[in-house]
Amino acid sequence: MALPWLHRWWLTFEIARIGRFSMNATFWDAFLAGLACPTQLYAPTHGDRYKQVGRVDAAWKKVCRRVKDALIAREKPVINAALEGKNFPRKVQDLQVLSRPATRRTEVFIRADRSEDWYHQGPILAGRMTLTCHFGNEKTKPGTGFHIRAITTDEVIPHQQGKPTKPFPKSRTESARVHVIRT
């Protein structure tokens, strides 16, 4: 996966700040492609260079942590805040659940106010923002409130055919929740 230009610029800045090591352009290409780690080529020797290894490792861990945090922040789904407090019928085709396109597969869940059970609505694939949502069933009374949330996960979540998702899947990132009302 190629890093966006901003991350490349920032990484170049961090590399210059930390100092140049005996690494060639081929290594940096592999690193930016996610195929290599800088500490793999910087092996400890003796004397002062051995003392620098700890500082170099700590610096690279800091750089890698910042890159990871930036990628996770980019991945986090953002719920469409315009949905808050809106009224919807039982089934809504192509509801814009996200305010920006998903960057990876995002799973959407809905639960009623008086329930702790989350119902899987399906995935929103990368680049999309809409999904068909079901707010209750034929027996659900008008005026019932529902909460919507979106998560990204590494797990494949099967469709539950109207049954609650238990246990709730472990998420990589989670959106804020919005509250809507069934008409």
Helices and strands as residue ranges (DSSP letters): H 5-18, H 25-32, G 38-40, H 48-75, G 81-83, E 87-88, E 91-96, E 106-112, E 119-124, E 130-134, E 145-152, E 173-174, E 178-182
